[in-house]
Amino acid sequence: MNIVAYILFALYLICLLYILVYSIFQLQLLLIYIFKKKNYTKLELSSSELPMVTIQLPVFNEKYVVNRIIDQIALFNYPKEKLQIQVLDDSTDETLDLSIAQVEKYKNQGFDIELLHRKNRAGYKAGALKSALEYAKGEYVAIFDADFIPESNFLLDTLPFFHDDQVALVQTRWEHINQYQSLLTQLQAFQLNVHFSVEQKGRELGNYFLQFNGTAGIWRKSAIDDAGGWHSDTLTEDLDLSYRTQLKDWKIIYLEEIGSPAELPMDMQSLKSQQYRWMKGGAENLRKLLASIWLSDERIGIKLHGTYHLMSSSIFLVILLLGVLSLPLTLLKKHIDFNLLPLNVFWIPTIILLITYTSANYKYWTKWQNPFVKIVQLILRFPLIIIFSMGLTWHNALAVISGLRQKPSPFVRTPKYGINTNYQGINKLPIYVNIKNVYHSYSEGILALLFFAFLIFSYHLQVYDFILLQLFMFLGFSSIFIYSIKK
């Protein structure tokens, strides 16, 4: 029994070490972001320099937002004769009729706009982008998901950064239309703001690999071709193409100062669909790209950060394992002479992440204007982020395992409902919800009961080493379960 206890304890320590290393990478990006960031310099092109641009709008069953995105693109401040719009609509519902009507409407207004519809949806979004690229007239290709509302000057703001012939992509920051709609959307924004500030800008300033976020970016068409085009063998084709392009010595520019508003998932099942795709796709790209990164001629720092980036989804698997290991260790504590005093290193990642999340969200959290109140409110939200993240560990860990096993699964789009800044549209019937996720949510309810039982055991056995971890896991699984099953 002692041997089993020591083995489990060693695995527990390895998980803690993994989380510590993960947080150190985050800290480095934060320091780069804070100390290396420069003032934004806006560049401009003369009217004679404006190139031909193709805008691609991949759509699948987006009846609530398809009209809005096409209308928004038509408002772009850009010469019609230098703009091609491709609506890539593979819809199987009434969305297709809406797209057809929109395309006809803007054709009659003199726009170069066309509808490309595929009935087999081979390769999902990547397949649609790949097939449409053959008909793209533009030297540059801008891509927007259907729920985005890009600013009218998007092209004028981004195209000048292609003055460097090695720039393959200019990516802009996601903004959130419904950031303050609910606690669920606030927590999503809290997390995403870290990625779209500290992580993306930190990687650019540190000359590490960064990524296309699938939308709100503009590509040099020749760079896509040079990297081998769009591949559909992972669920995150955007991350895949980003790395293959940079391994070909192309560069990516990230413009934090230019925001592209979009809608955050308003219900837990929609969020889970998005999270599953991101987590599984990250794991698939880890398998696909890791060897190429380490066999490349890139410096060791780029290889290490690239590995950390591709492995970031696995943090959910590690945290889940940490929580699960605490259960038998609670019962086996009497068989092993250890204390968790040396393991106060667990607090180092917590403090690093607290500083990172607060720093990343400070300027994007406009709900509170008083600086002191804003900092206090952001700090108070951090425990909720921890609970929220722990509650998603089971769902996201399954996605990571599926990705590492290369188990095939369809590209499940994230349902969007055309919510605007006044939150109109939040009462629409969520007809696109993945029912399978609802059934899977009961496993989170079971895990909540399990961790609650071990909280009682820990108190009864007077083993307090893991009680805080088990409390957060219980609260996390309980909240995700309740959010998942409520109508």
Sequence and secondary structure as in RCSB ss.txt:
>XXXX:A:sequence
MNIVAYILFALYLICLLYILVYSIFQLQLLLIYIFKKKNYTKLELSSSELPMVTIQLPVFNEKYVVNRIIDQIAL
FNYPKEKLQIQVLDDSTDETLDLSIAQVEKYKNQGFDIELLHRKNRAGYKAGALKSALEYAKGEYVAIFDADFIP
ESNFLLDTLPFFHDDQVALVQTRWEHINQYQSLLTQLQAFQLNVHFSVEQKGRELGNYFLQFNGTAGIWRKSAID
DAGGWHSDTLTEDLDLSYRTQLKDWKIIYLEEIGSPAELPMDMQSLKSQQYRWMKGGAENLRKLLASIWLSDERI
GIKLHGTYHLMSSSIFLVILLLGVLSLPLTLLKKHIDFNLLPLNVFWIPTIILLITYTSANYKYWTKWQNPFVKI
VQLILRFPLIIIFSMGLTWHNALAVISGLRQKPSPFVRTPKYGINTNYQGINKLPIYVNIKNVYHSYSEGILALL
FFAFLIFSYHLQVYDFILLQLFMFLGFSSIFIYSIKK
>XXXX:A:secstr
 HHHHHHHHHHHHHHHHHHHHHHHHHHHHHHHHHHH          GGG   EEEEEEESS TTTHHHHHHHHHT
 SS GGGEEEEEEE  SSTHHHHHHHHHHHHHTTT EEEEE  SS TTHHHHHHHHHHTT   SEEEE  TT   
 TTHHHHHGGGGGSTTEEEEEEEEEETTTTSSHHHHHHHHHHHHIIIIIHHHHHHTT      SSSEEEEHHHHH
HTT    SSS HHHHHHHHHHTTT EEEEEEEEEEEE    SHHHHHHHHHHHHHHHHHHHHHHHHHHHHSS  H
HHHHHHHHHHTGGGHHHHHHHHHHHHHHHHHHGGGS   SGGGGGGHHHHHHHHHHHHHHHHTT TT  SHHHHH
HHHHHHHHHHHHHHHHTHHHHHHHHHHHHTT              TT TTTTS  TT  HHHHHHTHHHHHHHHH
HHHHHHHHHHHT  TTHHHHHHHHHHHHHHHHHHH  
